[in-house]
Amino acid sequence: MRMFYLGLVLLLMNVVDVQAKEGLAEMTIIGSEVRALQSKIVPQEYQLLIKPPAGYGQSDKHYPVIYFLDAQWDFPLMVSTYGQSYYDGFIPEAILVGIQWGGANPNPDVLRARDFTPSNMTQVPNSGGAEKFLQFIEQELIPFIGSEYRTNDNRVLMGSSYGGLFTLYAMFNQPNLFNGYIPTSSASGWDNNIVYSYANTFSDKKLSRPITLYSAIGEFDGLMPAFDDLVSFFEKQNFKDLSFKFERLPGLGHASVKGAANTWGLHYVFSKPRVALSEAKLMSFIGEYRSSTSNALIQVLFDKGQLQLQINGKTHPLFASTEQSFYHQGELLEVTFDSGVKPQILTVNRFMSVENFSRIAK
């Protein structure tokens, strides 16, 4: 049955190829880039599918990078997932870097088994190359992206199945390389749970910053027993500066979990803090503000112990992320106060727009 489905997929791919040869336009993802990177460590040519944020060319900002495996399957999914979550304000602007294999006629099934598994198993030929693949990411890929794009130190690694196994392996061996890890449907039971042996030294590694781990699996996934073992393992540990969340997602299987799990994972690793501020501090922001460009008016109110932004006739509850910065949950609406100038300045960041407002004297 598996070979039947594989044959059907190849047939559909051939149909698409024939249509392209007949002169029909091919679909492309606007703003995406394809880069080739030859690794001296593996050795292997890797193809990078890259999607900078929409405003990348309009500023000199530096951005987080979301690295994800199996781009040959998941690049369109990740572009969509990122765009939807960014639009709703759950994650920041970021550069997407999908990793797949280049060269002549690459076979993902063979190459992912080589690169994503930490040990060799005789029943899986060519397996056991995770150590070299991690070295490629650390020594070649991340420096390449850093030299070609404006990045910061906020990095996330995502992978599913074998890719989930590798994501766990990377976290245990190089926890400071990324500050967010999202393994889904992970093959964590590989080679008699060998991945846990790398966790023995994890607690001895000094973390340069807190890291987050989100892992999910679909309720119909045959890897559920291994996932339960994974949950049990982490719940018994006391890893310092590591926060984690595990979820079993209803109604989904091994592959279909990706859409939901990637979304929840990104929301978790990029979750915004909620800082408790005194009522006196919050009251110092209330008032009416006028735009410096459009002359529009907005109001900052205080109601039921919470700051509220009234704009275009709609009221938005605000949560503090710092003493001067606030956000609205479920919409890209970020508010920053500058109390160091008179009159006080309020900057409102919404989807594809930034506007400054000055407080009107009472």
Phi and psi in degrees as a GROMACS rama.xvg file:
@    title "Ramachandran Plot"
@    xaxis  label "Phi"
@    yaxis  label "Psi"
@TYPE xy
-61.1668  -41.6406  ARG-2
-66.8  -32.0069  MET-3
-63.2556  -47.5516  PHE-4
-64.299  -39.3419  TYR-5
-62.3453  -42.1918  LEU-6
-62.8243  -38.9759  GLY-7
-64.4166  -42.4796  LEU-8
-61.7088  -44.4002  VAL-9
-63.6867  -37.1322  LEU-10
-62.6336  -46.3235  LEU-11
-62.2266  -38.2205  LEU-12
-63.7753  -38.1935  MET-13
-66.0288  -37.1288  ASN-14
-62.6811  -44.1331  VAL-15
-61.1029  -40.6213  VAL-16
-64.6448  -41.3651  ASP-17
-63.0116  -43.1807  VAL-18
-60.7232  -40.4656  GLN-19
-63.4372  -39.3003  ALA-20
-68.5281  -24.202  LYS-21
-82.27  3.66987  GLU-22
97.5822  5.79189  GLY-23
-74.4995  146.624  LEU-24
-68.1588  138.689  ALA-25
-91.751  146.345  GLU-26
-77.7348  134.764  MET-27
-129.314  156.321  THR-28
-92.5739  114.486  ILE-29
-58.8703  133.017  ILE-30
85.4697  -1.58941  GLY-31
-87.9489  157.435  SER-32
-132.455  150.156  GLU-33
-119.091  122.159  VAL-34
-124.635  145.594  ARG-35
-105.979  138.296  ALA-36
-136.066  115.298  LEU-37
-86.5619  120.721  GLN-38
-89.2821  134.94  SER-39
-90.7215  -13.633  LYS-40
-84.5842  -41.6884  ILE-41
-72.3612  -48.876  VAL-42
-83.7704  147.031  PRO-43
-170.708  142.364  GLN-44
-85.379  129.48  GLU-45
-110.338  143.866  TYR-46
-106.379  126.9  GLN-47
-107.466  124.939  LEU-48
-101.381  116.042  LEU-49
-122.234  135.063  ILE-50
-129.948  99.3976  LYS-51
-70.2287  159.638  PRO-52
-65.9076  159.627  PRO-53
-58.2893  -35.7198  ALA-54
-93.2362  17.168  GLY-55
-57.9518  -43.832  TYR-56
-82.076  1.27574  GLY-57
-105.999  5.06128  GLN-58
-154.288  177.716  SER-59
-109.921  23.3814  ASP-60
-64.2403  155.286  LYS-61
-110.188  142.999  HIS-62
-122.917  152.511  TYR-63
-63.9374  159.361  PRO-64
-124.195  129.645  VAL-65
-105.664  107.764  ILE-66
-93.6632  133.587  TYR-67
-139.94  148.483  PHE-68
-90.398  167.344  LEU-69
56.9244  45.7777  ASP-70
-63.0661  -22.5762  ALA-71
-61.0435  -22.3469  GLN-72
-108.572  -36.6326  TRP-73
-107.063  1.66348  ASP-74
-60.7032  -50.1513  PHE-75
-60.0078  -39.7773  PRO-76
-60.6908  -44.6744  LEU-77
-69.4317  -37.57  MET-78
-61.6478  -42.855  VAL-79
-67.8152  -45.496  SER-80
-60.0017  -46.097  THR-81
-60.9757  -48.7945  TYR-82
-60.3143  -41.7282  GLY-83
-68.038  -42.5164  GLN-84
-71.9313  -33.4759  SER-85
-68.8523  -42.6727  TYR-86
-58.3891  -37.0251  TYR-87
-84.9819  1.47337  ASP-88
80.9172  12.8108  GLY-89
-82.7614  -26.592  PHE-90
-132.817  157.34  ILE-91
-82.2334  171.743  PRO-92
-58.4255  138.087  GLU-93
-152.024  161.149  ALA-94
-97.1408  126.64  ILE-95
-92.0762  131.479  LEU-96
-128.61  105.535  VAL-97
-95.8206  136.598  GLY-98
-108.734  126.09  ILE-99
-140.488  -177.324  GLN-100
-103.019  139.691  TRP-101
-106.209  -159.439  GLY-102
86.9077  -171.681  GLY-103
-82.6922  118.795  ALA-104
47.9924  58.5917  ASN-105
-67.384  141.091  PRO-106
-107.277  101.782  ASN-107
-57.6534  -36.5026  PRO-108
-61.2287  -40.4393  ASP-109
-76.4256  -43.8421  VAL-110
-73.4407  -33.5993  LEU-111
-71.4793  -32.9057  ARG-112
-65.7411  -34.1046  ALA-113
-69.882  -49.4162  ARG-114
-81.2888  -27.8272  ASP-115
-97.3455  -9.94827  PHE-116
-103.259  139.74  THR-117
-86.4885  -7.76101  PRO-118
-147.722  159.82  SER-119
-89.61  129.836  ASN-120
-120.382  130.966  MET-121
-60.4733  -29.9199  THR-122
-76.7804  -8.62433  GLN-123
-123.495  88.9645  VAL-124
-56.3432  143.703  PRO-125
75.1824  7.70561  ASN-126
-79.2875  164.823  SER-127
102.256  20.602  GLY-128
-102.191  17.5849  GLY-129
-61.8005  -34.8148  ALA-130
-61.3764  -46.6114  GLU-131
-69.1785  -36.9288  LYS-132
-66.1826  -37.3524  PHE-133
-66.8886  -37.6744  LEU-134
-63.2458  -39.6785  GLN-135
-59.2821  -45.1643  PHE-136
-63.574  -45.2873  ILE-137
-71.2471  -45.5268  GLU-138
-94.8086  -20.777  GLN-139
-121.85  -50.6292  GLU-140
-68.8046  -55.9448  LEU-141
-60.9512  -43.8427  ILE-142
-61.9684  -36.0823  PRO-143
-63.7884  -48.464  PHE-144
-63.213  -38.8607  ILE-145
-66.0268  -30.1199  GLY-146
-83.0996  -23.551  SER-147
-99.8357  -19.7435  GLU-148
-134.997  158.837  TYR-149
-84.4377  97.4919  ARG-150
-115.368  160.404  THR-151
-116.341  -169.746  ASN-152
-86.9622  5.07185  ASP-153
-86.6704  105.411  ASN-154
-129.045  142.998  ARG-155
-126.061  142.23  VAL-156
-119.514  131.935  LEU-157
-131.2  141.795  MET-158
-162.458  155.01  GLY-159
-126.216  147.064  SER-160
61.3858  -117.974  SER-161
-56.395  -36.915  TYR-162
-64.3457  -32.7751  GLY-163
-68.2327  -39.5267  GLY-164
-59.4908  -45.8584  LEU-165
-64.7599  -38.0267  PHE-166
-60.4593  -41.1644  THR-167
-66.1674  -43.4604  LEU-168
-58.1441  -44.1902  TYR-169
-63.2024  -41.5864  ALA-170
-64.0722  -42.902  MET-171
-67.8858  -34.3756  PHE-172
-92.8806  -34.703  ASN-173
-135.055  64.3521  GLN-174
-62.1197  -25.6351  PRO-175
-84.266  -4.64395  ASN-176
-71.2486  -35.4079  LEU-177
-129.716  156.275  PHE-178
-108.375  -0.377384  ASN-179
-139.506  133.718  GLY-180
-127.865  129.793  TYR-181
-130.893  84.6515  ILE-182
-90.0047  128.549  PRO-183
-121.132  147.676  THR-184
44.8789  40.5576  SER-185
-69.8719  142.202  SER-186
-84.5973  56.2823  ALA-187
-70.5585  -13.3192  SER-188
-85.7467  5.08927  GLY-189
-50.6649  133.716  TRP-190
49.4961  57.0582  ASP-191
56.3969  45.8974  ASN-192
62.0768  36.291  ASN-193
-62.5876  -24.5049  ILE-194
-60.4093  -27.6399  VAL-195
-70.1809  -22.8598  TYR-196
-65.0792  -27.824  SER-197
-77.1946  -17.3036  TYR-198
-73.9913  -16.8219  ALA-199
-61.9493  -32.3127  ASN-200
-96.2014  -5.8815  THR-201
-61.0261  -44.2398  PHE-202
-68.2706  -17.8866  SER-203
-85.6616  -14.6105  ASP-204
-80.9236  134.784  LYS-205
-85.1734  118.243  LYS-206
-80.2608  133.921  LEU-207
-80.4307  -12.4986  SER-208
-164.849  158.87  ARG-209
-63.3634  147.004  PRO-210
-125.097  157.574  ILE-211
-124.65  146.386  THR-212
-130.792  126.01  LEU-213
-124.551  130.712  TYR-214
-137.571  136.972  SER-215
-139.667  159.998  ALA-216
-147.764  149.586  ILE-217
-79.8958  148.332  GLY-218
-64.9108  -19.8165  GLU-219
-101.59  11.6783  PHE-220
-77.1412  131.914  ASP-221
-67.7515  -11.5835  GLY-222
-88.3061  11.1635  LEU-223
-56.9876  -42.2907  MET-224
-57.8689  -40.5487  PRO-225
-66.6192  -36.2103  ALA-226
-65.405  -42.0227  PHE-227
-60.9409  -39.1763  ASP-228
-63.5713  -38.5056  ASP-229
-63.7359  -45.6938  LEU-230
-60.3222  -47.3869  VAL-231
-60.2166  -40.4117  SER-232
-60.9265  -49.9017  PHE-233
-68.9161  -33.4244  PHE-234
-68.0364  -23.3273  GLU-235
-88.3757  -14.4448  LYS-236
-87.1579  168.782  GLN-237
-133.383  58.9259  ASN-238
-71.4454  122.362  PHE-239
-73.5521  140.341  LYS-240
63.246  22.6879  ASP-241
-119.574  122.202  LEU-242
-109.376  141.511  SER-243
-142.113  159.33  PHE-244
-147.816  132.347  LYS-245
-121.229  138.029  PHE-246
-139.185  140.304  GLU-247
-103.655  114.223  ARG-248
-95.6264  122.579  LEU-249
-69.1724  148.71  PRO-250
74.7284  12.7019  GLY-251
-126.61  157.962  LEU-252
-114.828  -158.304  GLY-253
-64.6056  -44.4857  HIS-254
-94.6192  -36.7987  ALA-255
-69.2373  -12.3276  SER-256
-71.2381  -18.2667  VAL-257
-57.6412  -46.3527  LYS-258
-57.494  -52.0412  GLY-259
-69.7931  -44.1383  ALA-260
-67.1426  -39.561  ALA-261
-64.4117  -39.248  ASN-262
-63.1625  -53.1198  THR-263
-62.3984  -35.9734  TRP-264
-64.3215  -45.9157  GLY-265
-63.9713  -39.7431  LEU-266
-61.9662  -37.0644  HIS-267
-72.3209  -48.6532  TYR-268
-72.2396  -22.0427  VAL-269
-105.357  15.087  PHE-270
-58.5823  139.302  SER-271
-87.8576  144.543  LYS-272
-73.2651  160.88  PRO-273
-121.728  108.936  ARG-274
-96.4742  130.968  VAL-275
-84.0054  120.305  ALA-276
-112.723  152.438  LEU-277
-69.0734  157.392  SER-278
-62.2596  -36.5014  GLU-279
-62.3815  -40.4298  ALA-280
-64.4944  -44.8087  LYS-281
-64.9986  -39.0823  LEU-282
-64.5696  -23.4491  MET-283
-70.022  -11.651  SER-284
-98.6833  -14.5681  PHE-285
-70.1304  152.125  ILE-286
147.031  -177.932  GLY-287
-104.455  138.273  GLU-288
-125.853  143.358  TYR-289
-115.637  137.639  ARG-290
-66.7543  141.522  SER-291
-81.8068  -7.36853  SER-292
-119.292  -47.2547  THR-293
-99.1978  -8.92278  SER-294
69.5606  9.51015  ASN-295
-70.5297  154.599  ALA-296
-111.052  140.391  LEU-297
-133.488  161.663  ILE-298
-126.36  141.523  GLN-299
-108.578  120.848  VAL-300
-116.737  166.311  LEU-301
-128.18  118.643  PHE-302
-145.085  129.364  ASP-303
54.0844  42.369  LYS-304
77.1339  11.2751  GLY-305
-135.147  144.397  GLN-306
-74.1922  141.963  LEU-307
-130.608  139.244  GLN-308
-109.719  121.801  LEU-309
-104.665  114.988  GLN-310
-141.554  131.817  ILE-311
54.0178  39.1081  ASN-312
76.8838  4.93178  GLY-313
-120.726  139.927  LYS-314
-102.243  131.528  THR-315
-119.752  115.693  HIS-316
-63.3332  140.188  PRO-317
-116.619  142.538  LEU-318
-116.785  139.181  PHE-319
-82.8222  131.172  ALA-320
-103.272  -25.9575  SER-321
-142.432  -173.138  THR-322
-71.2529  -17.0135  GLU-323
-120.677  -10.4153  GLN-324
-116.477  141.104  SER-325
-137.746  161.664  PHE-326
-146.438  157.767  TYR-327
-104.95  135.469  HIS-328
-77.5027  127.424  GLN-329
91.3771  8.04644  GLY-330
-155.399  142.767  GLU-331
-72.9608  91.8213  LEU-332
-145.995  102.577  LEU-333
-117.58  136.037  GLU-334
-125.372  129.42  VAL-335
-127.961  130.569  THR-336
-101.219  138.299  PHE-337
-113.736  97.7761  ASP-338
-86.7018  -1.43189  SER-339
-84.3098  -2.45047  GLY-340
-122.711  158.5  VAL-341
-123.98  124.357  LYS-342
-72.4375  161.295  PRO-343
-59.9733  137.605  GLN-344
-103.194  138.282  ILE-345
-120.586  122.11  LEU-346
-105.201  125.917  THR-347
-111.26  118.967  VAL-348
-106.406  114.971  ASN-349
-121.58  179.162  ARG-350
-58.3146  114.419  PHE-351
63.5689  23.9964  MET-352
-153.722  142.347  SER-353
-132.96  129.246  VAL-354
-137.862  138.373  GLU-355
-101.189  139.968  ASN-356
-128.446  142.965  PHE-357
-110.156  137.076  SER-358
-70.2442  135.485  ARG-359
-83.8817  129.99  ILE-360
-60.5458  138.622  ALA-361
